[in-house]
Amino acid sequence: MTGRLAPWIAAAILCVLPMHAPAQLAHQPPIFQYQVTAPDVDPGIDHGNSSAGLPEEFQKQLVFYRSQQPPGTIIIDTQERHLYLIQDSTHALRYGIGVGRDGFTWQGLLQISRKAEWPDWHPPPEMIERQPYLPRFMAGGPGNPLGARAMYLGNTVYRIHGTNAPETIGQAVSSGCFRLVNDDVIDLYNRVQVGTKVIVRQD
């Protein structure tokens, strides 16, 4: 008897489930367009310097881009995961970037206040509080989370910097900084000066 009832019970359950699913989904918070899809790598791990393996949209390229900002301005679009270096009123160099994970995104207008080659890494106290296992200091070099170059933004803790983890480009994994593969951050570093205007947009 139980064997003959099983198909009917299963069919009844399947008929009931669709009726409740829309009500459950309606109460769920909207999902952000980009989720964290790749974990960040641990300090000291070097996964490479090049964008060769990245999707084409995240590889450095000259693109059509309308802007009223003067040449040399940096515009960061956190939603798109792109950094634009304005060339003229209709063109920009576009780089793929990694951005801050949920809760660490921001927007504003700053300037590059300092530049450094193979910078040392001093995790800020807020980061150490969240991740107490992190080293308190790491000398610059391969495997350093700041990569080959860093451009510091105003007097904040935020930077545009390199990474030895190309797989994190296009992802939301950082604590608010913007990362490029090392080959790209070296290229950008050589094109901009201290005082360069940086516009960070979320939409």
Helices and strands as residue ranges (DSSP letters): H 2-26, G 56-58, E 61-64, E 74-77, E 82-88, E 91-96, E 99-100, E 108-117, H 125-130, E 149-153, E 159-163, G 166-168, E 172-174, E 178-181, H 182-191, E 197-201
